Amino acid sequence: MTSKQADDRWIIEEAGEPVGMIVRDEAGFVFHAAAADVWSLDRRVFPNVHAARHAAKDLLRIKRRPPLNKAVRR
């Protein structure tokens, strides 16, 4: 899900599609969203690449989950 692009930048992908990029700066690792499903993570600072990747993966799992079918009572 993560591929290293340069020394301080990592592309975050889901199903082969880029959803964001993590950039190292003096505050930590800043997430830059590239997809609407992870927009709430945009410019959020994480302590490491692993934490940012997990946050994106968890958010995508919630956002892209198929809707539950409601049981119909008769």
N, C-alpha and C positions, 0 to 999 in steps of 0.2 A: 504494500500500500504506500510505501514511502520510497522515493528514489533520490539519492544525493545528486545534486546538480553541480554544485561548486562547494568550496570550503565552508561557506556560511549560509547556504540556501538549500532547502529540501522541497521537492514537489510532493504533494500528498495526492494520491490517486485512489479512486474507488472504481472497480470494474473497468480498469484501463482508462478512465476519464479523470483529468485533473480537477480537483475540487478546491485546492488551495496551495499556498506555499508558506513555508516557515523560513524566517530570516533571523539569523543571530544578530543581536545588538547588545549594548552594554547592560540593558535591563533583563535580558533573557532571550527567549525565542518568541518572536512575534508572528502570529498567524495572519495571513492575508487571504481572504476568501476569494475563490474564483467561481463558486457555484452558489446559487440562492439557498440551497439546503443547509449550508454552513455559514451563512451570512452573520449569524449571531456570534460567531467566533472571530470575526474580522477585527484585527488589531489587538486581540487579546494576547497578553504576554504569558508564556508558560516557562516553567523552570528548565525543561529539557524537551528534546524532539519527541521522545516517547510519550510524554504527557500530552503534547499537542496532537500527535497522531491518534492517541486514544480518544481524546475529546471529539475529534472529527469523526472517527469511526462510530462512537456511541451516538452522536447526534444524527448521523446518516441512518443508523439502524432504526432510530425512533421516527425520523421524518419519512423514510422510505418504506416503513412497515405497511403491508397491505391492510386495508380497513377490516375490522372484525365484522362478521355477519351477525346481525342481531337475530336472536331466536324469536319467532313469531308464535304467540300463544293463540290457540283457537279453542 
